[in-house]
């Protein structure tokens, strides 16, 4: 089933910690993160947008490629661009550095969209997960105002719009270890991700293993 919602991948630009390679091309378990995300998005969304400052690197995928409309480099400008170009009233956003995003978790989030709600965001003990969330087109103007005021924390938006929070107990139904929210920022994170991948493979055949460290 495909949802009447745009899927937006936030791919950003070059990453100096990985020799200038976009994090979307980092491999975990022999699969690039971008390939993992695309397989999920292609199954769930008719309309897919990728926001990047390096568009020529992503031409092999059948997706709409757009760039930030502001020179400021921040995830909030990526959300702004995704909302600006989407043709649907809502868009689901995911960061390109999340190798374990689960399709079932995404379905839980986008199934929670309802009339009058502007943001659907997961909330765990660690806080909000604003880069694995749904935003409505109504968020476009307040986000633009924030950027112009150099207020680049997306959580500030939550005080201005109607927000539906998905609690951890609901999230864990589809993602018991909340691995969907693990992101890679450093080579050390990539090493940890490889260990997590091996544990995930083992866990597929055994439910006795505990949560990730």
N, C-alpha and C positions, 0 to 999 in steps of 0.2 A: 504493500500500500504506500502510495506517495501522498505527501501532505501538501495542502495549499499554503506553503510557507517556503521562503527562499532559504537555501543553505549557504552560508558564507564562511569561507576559510580565510583566516587572517594569516597571511604568509609573510608580511613584513618585508624586510630587505636583507642585506648581507649581515653575517654574524662573524665578528672578529674572533670569537673564541673557537670557531670551527674553520679557520683558514679562509674566511670570507664566504663559506658555503652556507646557503640558506638552510635554516634548521629543518625545513620541510623535507630536505633530501637526506637527512640522517637516517640510517638504517638501524632497526632494532629487530633482532630475530630474522635477519636477512630480508626485511621488507622496509621500504622507505615509508616514513610517516605520511607523506603526501598520498602515497598509494593506498594506505590504510584508510585515511580520511575520505578519499575519493570514492572508495568502494562503499562506504557507509552512506555518504551523501547521495551517490548515484541511485542507491536503493530507496532513499527516503524523499528526495526532492526532485521536482521537474526542473526547477530553476536553481542553478548553482553559480555562485560568484566567488572568485578568488581575488583578494585584495593584496597587491604586492607592489613594491617599487622596482622589481626586476622581472617585468612581464615576459621577456624573451625566454626565460628559463622554464616557463610553464606551458609552452605551446603544445605539448604532446597530449594534454588533457582537453576533453570536450567541455570546456567551461568558459563562462564569461570572465575575462580578466580586466580588472580595473585598478586604478592607483588612488592613493590618498589625494584628497582635494586640498589639504593643508600641508605646508612644508614641515610642520612639527612632526617628529617621529614618536608616535605613541599608539598604544592599542586603541585609544578612544578615537583617533583619527581613522583607524581602520574600520571601526564600527560605524562611524559617520559615513564613510565611503560606501560601505555595504548597504546601509539604509538608503542612501541617496540613489543608488542604482537599482535597488530591488523594485520589482513591479507588484509584489505582494504586500499585504498590510502588515505582515510579520516576517521576521528573519531570525533563523537560528545561527549563532556564531560559535565557531570553535577555533582555537589557536593551532598553528601548524606544528607545535612542539609537543603534542599530546599523543604518544604512540599507542596508548591503551584505551582510547575512547571506545565505549561500547555502544553498539547500535541500539540495544534495548534501553539504555539510559537516555539516549537522545530521543527515542520514541516517548519515553515517560515525560520528558521536558516539553516536547512540542504538543503532546496530547493534553497538556495542562493549560494551553492557551484558551482564554475565554474573553468574551466581550467586556470591554471596559478596563482590561488589564494591559498595561504598557510594557511590563518587564516580567518574565518568568525566569527566576534564577535559583540554582541550587544553593542550599545553605548547609554547611557541615560545622563540626566543632571548630574547624580552622577558619570559618567565616564564609563569606559569599564566594561564588565561583563565576565572576562576571564574564569570563571568556569561554563559558560553556552554557550559554543562556539565550533566551529569546528576547528580542526588542521589537517594538512596534514602530511603524513609520512616524507615529506621534512623538517619538523620542528624538527625531532628527533635529528639530529646531532647538530644543534645550541643550542637546549635545553640542551643536554648533556654537551656541552662546557660551557654553563652558570653555570650548577651545579658544574662542576669541578673548576670553578672560584669563587664558592660560591656566584654567582649572582642569587638569588632565586626569584626575582620578575619577574613573567611571562610577564609583560608588556614590559620588555626590549626586548623580542623576537619580538615585533611588529615593532621595528625599523630595524630589520634585514630581515624580510620576507614580502611578499606581503599580505596586509591585506584588507579585505572587511568589512567595518563597516556598521552595520544595524542601521539606525537612530531610535530614539525614536518614531517618528510618525508612522513608519511601525510596530514597536513592539506593540504599543498600539492598533493596529487594532485587534490583537488576544488576547491581555492582557491589557485591558484599564487601570488597576491600577498597572501594572508591578509587580504583586504579585509573579510571577515566580522567581524573583530575591531576594525575602525575605529569609534570612537564619537564622538558630537557632544556637546561640553560647552559650547562658546562659539560666538558668531556667526562667529568666525574658522574654527572647525572646520566650520561649515556651508558657508562659502565654499570651503574645501578639498574638502569632499564634492562640491560641484557640479563642481569641476574633475576630481575622480576619476570622477564619473559620466560626464562627456564622454569621458574617456580609456577608460573601460570600454566605452562604446558603440563607440568606434573599434577597441578591441581585439577586439571580437566579429568583426570582418572582417579582422583582421591579428594574427598571433601574433608579430610582430617587435618589438613595443613592450616595453620593459623594465619592471621593477617600479615601483610608485608611489614617489614621494619620501617 
